[in-house]
Amino acid sequence: MVKNPLHWMDRGGESSGFPPVLQALGALSVFGGGVAILAGFLTPLAGLGLAGAMLVALALHLSHGTPFVKSAPDAPGESYDTSLLYLAIALLFVFLGSGTLSLDYLLFG
């Protein structure tokens, strides 16, 4: 992955079931949303993008029947507890916005 970070676009979306355009939009929303929240710029909008990405991740986990929590920390496989946690955090940014130390506060008051 580090040698070619965009290799997931070479496969054409067959493995995930999503077209490459939607995969690229998902990657852009996660990266751009993270940068925007870090800077405190358009925080509710960035939170919506991240919440959408986490809803897709949560839906994929639930459709594959993954458990909520692993039986042991080193157990093989995945769980959907982190996707649910990240969704809750993104929704907090949507509803609460950013604080006084943000670009939103400087630009919009």
PETAQUI-V290896 format. One record per pair of residues at least 12 apart in sequence whose ideal C-beta (glycine too) atoms are under 6 Angstrom apart, sorted by sequence separation. I is the first residue (numbers start at 1). J is the second residue. If there is no record, write none. Layout:
i: [I	I]
j: [J	J]
This chain:
i: [66	67	69	33	66	68	66	33	33	61	29	58	61	30	29	58	57	26	54	54	54	51	54	51	50	51	47	47	48	47	43	44	44	43	43	37	40	43	40	41	40	39	40]
j: [78	79	81	46	79	81	80	49	50	80	49	80	83	53	53	83	83	53	83	86	87	87	90	90	90	91	90	93	94	94	93	94	97	97	98	93	98	104	102	103	103	103	104]
